[in-house]
């Protein structure tokens, strides 16, 4: 951050009227008071003094710029930025415009707003091309922006890759479960088919076509036939001549 403006445009005071000179002196006295407090790191007190000075003359370049510095040291960056912007508008001097833009860049850098800080440092260099601090901070902000973009892009890629991997794993797990179920169903189906086939190959009892009466008559006929065969056998045996000794 650029230091407070302690002395500026002193020659203009000589041209002021007595009343204006008195008012200007009151403003300058309050600014000097604020500067002393600022040097002692009494930033809240310095803020109060600068504000009183601006109540007397709100177009004071020194008052606006140094009030911005007191805000900056209190880490009130938005308020500081506004005061530096006022300074750049009020001052006709390129050097002060450059310093104000440089400090605006610093407020953005504190908030890690790299793109905004880059624009502010470029404005500072445009107003004062010899400002090496602005050149250095510009390069730093550009490097940080590039790093942020790379990390952000990488982070999104990593998230996407992790999501893709998870989706792929979930899909594979689901497919594995389906394959296992299909195999189980197939084995069960194959077992059932084999059982059905074995059952078909077994001898099946032929259904009887005879009624009860027909079966009874058939048994009676078989019994009679068997009796007749036995009688014929007996007759045949009786008809066979008996063995006798031969008389020689």
C-alpha positions in Angstrom: 0.0 0.0 0.0 1.2 3.5 -0.8 1.8 5.7 2.2 -0.5 8.6 3.2 -0.2 12.0 1.4 1.4 14.3 3.8 2.0 17.4 1.6 0.4 18.2 -1.7 -0.4 21.3 -3.8 1.1 23.7 -1.2 1.4 26.4 -3.9 -2.3 26.6 -4.3 -2.8 27.7 -0.7 -1.1 31.0 -1.5 -3.9 32.0 -3.9 -6.7 31.4 -1.4 -8.7 34.2 0.3 -8.3 34.8 4.0 -11.5 32.9 4.8 -10.7 30.1 2.5 -7.2 30.0 3.9 -8.5 29.7 7.4 -10.8 26.8 6.4 -8.0 25.2 4.5 -5.8 25.5 7.5 -8.4 23.9 9.7 -8.7 21.0 7.2 -4.9 20.7 6.9 -4.5 20.7 10.7 -7.0 17.9 11.1 -5.2 15.9 8.3 -1.8 16.5 10.1 -3.4 15.3 13.3 -4.7 12.2 11.5 -1.3 11.6 10.0 0.3 11.7 13.4 -2.2 9.2 14.7 -1.8 7.0 11.7 2.0 6.8 12.3 1.3 5.6 15.8 -1.0 2.9 14.3 -4.0 4.6 15.9 -6.1 3.9 12.8 -9.5 4.5 14.3 -8.4 7.8 15.7 -6.8 8.8 12.4 -10.1 7.8 10.7 -12.0 10.2 12.9 -9.6 13.1 12.2 -9.7 12.6 8.5 -13.5 12.5 8.5 -13.6 15.8 10.4 -11.2 17.3 7.8 -13.5 16.1 5.0 -16.5 17.7 6.8 -14.7 21.0 6.2 -13.6 20.1 2.7 -15.0 16.9 1.1 -12.9 17.5 -2.0 -9.6 17.3 -0.1 -7.4 14.9 -2.0 -5.2 14.3 1.0 -8.2 13.7 3.3 -9.9 11.2 1.0 -6.7 9.3 0.2 -5.5 9.1 3.9 -9.0 8.1 5.1 -8.8 5.3 2.6 -5.5 4.2 4.1 -7.0 4.2 7.6 -9.8 2.0 6.4 -7.3 -0.3 4.7 -5.3 -0.8 7.9 -8.6 -1.7 9.7 -9.2 -4.2 6.9 -12.3 -2.4 5.8 -11.5 -2.8 2.1 -14.8 -1.8 0.6 -14.7 1.5 2.4 -11.0 2.0 1.5 -11.7 1.3 -2.1 -14.4 4.0 -2.2 -12.0 6.6 -0.8 -9.3 5.7 -3.3 -11.7 6.0 -6.1 -12.7 9.5 -4.9 -9.0 10.5 -4.7 -8.4 9.4 -8.3 -11.4 11.5 -9.5 -10.4 14.6 -7.5 -6.7 14.7 -8.2 -5.4 16.1 -11.5 -2.0 14.5 -10.8 -1.2 11.3 -12.6 1.1 10.1 -9.9 -1.7 10.3 -7.3 -4.2 8.7 -9.6 -1.7 5.9 -10.1 -1.2 5.5 -6.3 -4.9 5.4 -5.8 -5.4 2.8 -8.5 -2.5 0.8 -7.0 -4.1 0.8 -3.6 -7.5 -0.2 -5.1 -5.7 -3.2 -6.6 -4.4 -4.1 -3.1 -7.9 -4.0 -1.6 -9.0 -6.5 -4.3 -5.9 -8.6 -3.7 -6.7 -8.8 0.0 -10.1 -10.2 -1.0 -8.4 -12.6 -3.6 -10.3 -10.9 -6.4 -7.5 -11.4 -8.8 -9.2 -10.2 -12.0 -10.3 -6.9 -10.4 -6.8 -6.4 -8.9 -5.3 -6.9 -12.3 -7.4 -4.2 -13.9 -6.5 -1.8 -11.1 -2.8 -2.4 -11.4 -3.1 -1.9 -15.1 -4.8 1.5 -14.4 -2.0 2.4 -12.0 0.7 1.6 -14.7 -1.3 3.6 -17.3 -1.2 6.6 -15.0 2.4 6.0 -13.9 4.3 3.6 -16.2 7.4 3.8 -13.9 5.6 2.3 -10.9 7.6 -0.9 -10.4 5.5 -1.9 -7.4 2.4 -1.9 -9.6 4.2 -3.9 -12.2 5.3 -6.5 -9.7 1.8 -6.8 -8.1 0.3 -7.1 -11.6 2.5 -10.0 -12.4 1.7 -11.6 -9.1 -2.1 -11.2 -9.5 -1.9 -12.6 -13.0 -0.1 -15.7 -11.7 -2.6 -16.2 -8.9 -5.5 -15.8 -11.3 -4.0 -18.5 -13.6 -3.4 -20.8 -10.7 -7.0 -20.3 -9.5 -8.4 -21.1 -12.9 -6.2 -24.2 -13.2 -7.2 -25.4 -9.7 -10.9 -24.6 -10.4 -10.8 -26.4 -13.7 -8.9 -29.4 -12.2 -11.3 -29.5 -9.3 -14.3 -29.7 -11.6 -12.5 -32.3 -13.7 -11.7 -34.4 -10.6 -15.3 -34.1 -9.4 -16.5 -35.2 -12.8 -14.0 -38.1 -13.0 -15.0 -39.2 -9.5 -18.7 -39.1 -10.4 -18.0 -41.0 -13.6 -16.0 -43.6 -11.7 -18.8 -44.0 -9.2 -21.5 -44.2 -11.9 -19.4 -46.8 -13.7 -18.9 -48.8 -10.6 -22.5 -48.7 -9.7 -23.4 -49.8 -13.2 -20.9 -52.6 -13.1 -22.2 -53.8 -9.6 -25.8 -53.7 -11.0 -24.7 -55.7 -14.1 -22.8 -58.2 -11.9 -26.0 -58.7 -9.7 -28.1 -59.1 -12.9 -25.6 -61.6 -14.3 -25.7 -63.6 -11.1 -29.5 -63.6 -11.0 -29.6 -64.6 -14.7 -27.2 -67.5 -14.0 -29.2 -68.6 -11.0 -32.4 -68.5 -13.0 -30.7 -70.3 -15.9 -29.4 -73.1 -13.6 -32.8 -73.5 -12.1 -34.4 -73.7 -15.5 -31.8 -76.2 -16.7 -32.4 -78.4 -13.6 -36.1 -78.3 -14.2 -35.7 -79.2 -17.9 -33.4 -82.1 -16.9 -35.9 -83.4 -14.4 -38.7 -83.1 -17.0 -36.5 -85.0 -19.5 -35.6 -87.8 -17.0 -39.2 -88.1 -16.1 -40.2 -88.5 -19.8 -37.5 -91.2 -20.3 -38.8 -93.4 -17.4 -41.2 -96.3 -18.4 -44.7 -95.1 -17.9 -47.5 -97.5 -16.9 -49.9 -98.2 -19.7 -53.4 -97.5 -18.9 -55.7 -100.7 -18.8 -58.3 -100.9 -21.6 -60.2 -103.8 -20.0 -63.2 -103.4 -17.8 -63.6 -105.3 -14.6 -66.0 -107.9 -16.1 -63.7 -108.4 -19.1 -60.7 -109.0 -16.9 -62.7 -111.5 -14.9 -63.7 -113.4 -18.0 -60.2 -113.3 -19.2 -58.9 -114.8 -16.0 -61.6 -117.5 -16.1 -60.7 -118.4 -19.7 -57.0 -118.6 -18.8 -57.9 -120.8 -15.8 -59.9 -123.1 -18.1 -57.1 -123.2 -20.6 -54.6 -124.1 -17.9 -56.9 -126.9 -16.6 -57.3 -128.3 -20.2 -53.5 -128.3 -20.7 -53.1 -130.2 -17.4 -55.7 -132.8 -18.4 -54.1 -133.3 -21.8 -50.7 -133.8 -20.1 -52.2 -136.4 -17.8 -53.7 -138.3 -20.7 -50.5 -138.3 -22.6 -48.6 -139.7 -19.7 -51.2 -142.5 -19.1 -51.1 -143.5 -22.7 -47.3 -144.1 -22.7 -46.6 -147.9 -22.5 -44.9 -149.0 -19.4 -41.4 -150.4 -19.4 -41.1 -154.2 -19.2 -38.2 -156.5 -19.0 -37.3 -158.1 -22.3 -37.7 -161.8 -22.4 -34.8 -163.3 -24.3 
